[in-house]
Amino acid sequence: MALKRKTLFYYGLTDLPVTMSLFPALVFLPKFYTSDMAIPIALVGAIMLAIRISDVVTDPLFGYITDRFPTPWGRRRFWVALSTPIMMLSVYRLFMPPEGAGAWHMGIWMFTMSISTTMMLIPYYAWAAELSPDYNERSTITGVRSMMGVVGSLSAQLAPAGALLIFGIGGSAAVLEIVGVTMLVLMPICVYLTVTRVPEPTEYVNSGTPILEGLKLMVSNKPFLRLILAFMVSSTAFSITMPLYLFFITYVLHEEQKAIYMLTFFYLANLSAVPFWVWLSTRIGKHRAYVGSFVLIALAHPFYIFLGEGDFWYMLPISIVAGFAAGGFAALPNSMKADVIDLDTLRTGENRAALFFSTYSFTAKLSGSLGGSIGLFGLAFIGFNSVTPELNTPVQLFGLKFLFAVVPSIFFLGACAIIWRYPITEERHVEMRRELEAQNRSVALGSDIDS
């Protein structure tokens, strides 16, 4: 039975405030803490990378816990609710720091935010994989959630853009404060509607596989490896651009106050593109549509290198194309993840969705910090000065342009090559579901005989 539209809507709601908070953490926090708070660029990059290294332990461990130990309130919804106040506190402390806050403050609260994000997103994403067994409906579920996420990112642009347009309030600090307060209001409302209005499946086989053995089984899942490598490489590419976006607009185009407008156009294009990529995946297959999104953004990004001071609006068509291409990055791989989990369930007889999604969570966060660190370490390597930018030479400005415009395209094309021969098509998935249903009938028949 197809899921009702209101169920899809309520499920996707939680992604709105989460994405609203994660987007500024990638785009505005690096510049805010390196310029306004005067923390060295290389140190900020090192903090972000160190936090991601800790996820090697925390993400798989938490995925294992949520798969293995269900609570009286369910396997997924309990953790989503529990993580909410922790995430709200970390956003408040990180986005609105006290006077004189330095590297320790940033590191502690970024780590707290990372842990709370792990607690929320791993069960939340695993929940989606369990809502429907259908190949195409899974794309619809992740598409709706992705659109909510884009609305969250877009809201993170519109609120500050309105403050700039109406009250003349702008800059990184103002953006962080406005977005932080908005997120703190929306998050408890959205999470409440998700955990109270969306059913959680109760028929599943708990994982009994030890965590290290489970990780070994995942490594033997070849489609999973191909998907996660492509996801990691493309996420690294996208994450290189995130912290450099504000640096590029501020120091190359000299239009920091207008940055929020360009990001609004980017996410409007992103939002409008999600239904297209979901539709395309039903016509040519998920992985082929995924390849198309990589090729499009890889071709668009190098055009940024031709921009300079006064070219702010010439950036618009490039950003629209890049935003449209990025619309395929959230809906398609998340739907494909559910398919590789089916393959694992077929082989092991266990539902270990959260362990798989914990691996993806770790990969996404590692890629985010790795990409951000590549961008920030690259700026430090060329001697870019964010505290006194007037000291930067044309060579350093070109280095910034090259890091932002060209380097990500190399990664996007690499991801395209990795995912090109992905084997789980719609036809193969139909066969897998038939085998799973036969397997479930056999287990049920055996249970009846035993009883």
VENCORZI-V241141 format. One line per field, one symbol per residue. ss: DSSP state (@ for helix, = for strand, . for the rest). A space follows every 10 residues. Layout:
ss=???
This chain:
ss=....@@@@@@ @@@@@@@@@@ @@@@@@@.@@ @@@@@@.... @@@@@@@@@@ @@@@@@@@@@ @@@@@@@@.. =..=..@@@@ @@@@@@@@@@ @@@@@..... ..@@@@@@@@ @@@@@@@@@@ @@@@@@@@@@ @...@@@@@@ @@@@@@@@@@ @@@@@@@@@@ @@@@@@@... .@@@@@@@@@ @@@@@@@@@@ @@@@@@@... .......... @@@@@@@@@. .@@@@@@@@@ @@@@@@@@@@ @@@@@@@@@@ @....@@@@@ @@@@@@@@@@ @@@@@@@@@@ @@@@.@@@@@ @@@@@@@@@@ @@@@@@.... .@@@@@@@@@ @@@@@@@@@@ @@@@@@@@@@ @@@@@@@@.. ..@@@@@@@@ @@@@@@@@@@ @@@@@@@@@@ @.......@@ @..@@@@@@@ @@@@@@@@@@ @@@@@@@@@. .....@@@@@ @@@@@@@@@@ @@@@@@@@@@ .
